[in-house]
Amino acid sequence: MRVQRYLGRTNQEVVNKVKDGLGDDAIIISTRKIRQKGLKGLFTKPLIEIVAAADRSDQTSKKHIDRVEPMGISVNRDLPAPYDNFFERLVEKEVQKDIALDLIRQSQLNSQLQAKREPLTLLRATIDSYIGRPHPIPVDLDRQIRVLFIGPTGVGKTTTLAKLAAKYSIVHGYDVGLVTADTYRIGAANQLEIYSNILDIPLEIIYSPREIIEPLERFQDKDIIFIDTAGKSIKDEDQPEEISTLLQLSEANEIFLCISASTSYQACNNIIKSYDFIEEYKIIYTKADEVTSYGNILNCCYLSRRPISYMTTGQSVPDDIIVLEPSIIRDDLLVL
């Protein structure tokens, strides 16, 4: 996937630049208005910036696209058919109105690039571009993988960890070790210990982040080490320091933030902000079986601009976890 930014004074001018640079099959990912720096910027119209992408077989795809704010579209919509129907459908599926409008506007801009494509096809492609490709744990390992799970309390981190540990141990045949730092919640370590016994996977319990060193040394021959952390309130002032210490000492090379699919839009926004101190992580959406639509998953994808990875669909270990392909969300939102 080749990703480029283009600037111009009008939408049409920038769209023409996108066509010239990436071709007619390009997809517009986001647009925004930006002011020029200095005093000149105060007295001139803002420029239009468009971020667009096109598949290129000789290009390496990016893990995720830098966050670009939407243009700041008013909720007072004036949409032609069938886009107005699509807007109603998205809102009915619990997509935030501003996000639904931004997706529609991006699709309308893409229609200027790809006039022969149907509005539904354009909207599907726009949603896919916002969600991005999933980034699960690789199956073909060439080094030890250390996987750290983070997230607020009650989202199902421990069960999710157990599902992945079982898959990589039983299905893929890797030698797996478990470490839990979740000694705050009553019964958390016992829960993982039960999974450890059933799966015949060794478990180490630590009571502070700095205790992680010895378990890692004992697990140095393992293919994958899954590390559970305590679920805490986003208001917990000690959380950033504890997780940062654990990240540094564990040298985790895979970090997954677990967010419940039933989390409200505002709560999702607060959770994402509370983990801003972590430079790179991927998101697992849990408890998808407890919601009637995936609109809020799209909202969270839009807010975070972080790669997706998995979605859990029930309590069964290891069955109820899948790689979260964009089509899963997109089809739920658009299929009537």
Protein Blocks (a to p, Z undefined) as FASTA:
>chain_A
ZZdddddfbfklmmmmmmmmnojkbccfbdcddddehjklmmcccddddddddddfkbcc
dfbdcddddehiafbdcdddfklmmmmmmmmnopafklmmmmmmmmmmmmmmmmmbcfkl
mmmmmmmmmnopaddddfbdcbdcddddeddehilmmmmmmmmmmmmmmmnopacddddf
blkbghklmmmmmmmmmnopacdddfbfklmmmmmmmmmmpmbdcdddddddfklmklmm
mmmmmmmmnopabdcddddfkbcfklmmmmmmmmmmpmbdcdddehklmpcbfklmmmmm
mmnopacfbdcfbjbdcklgccddfklmmmmmmmZZ
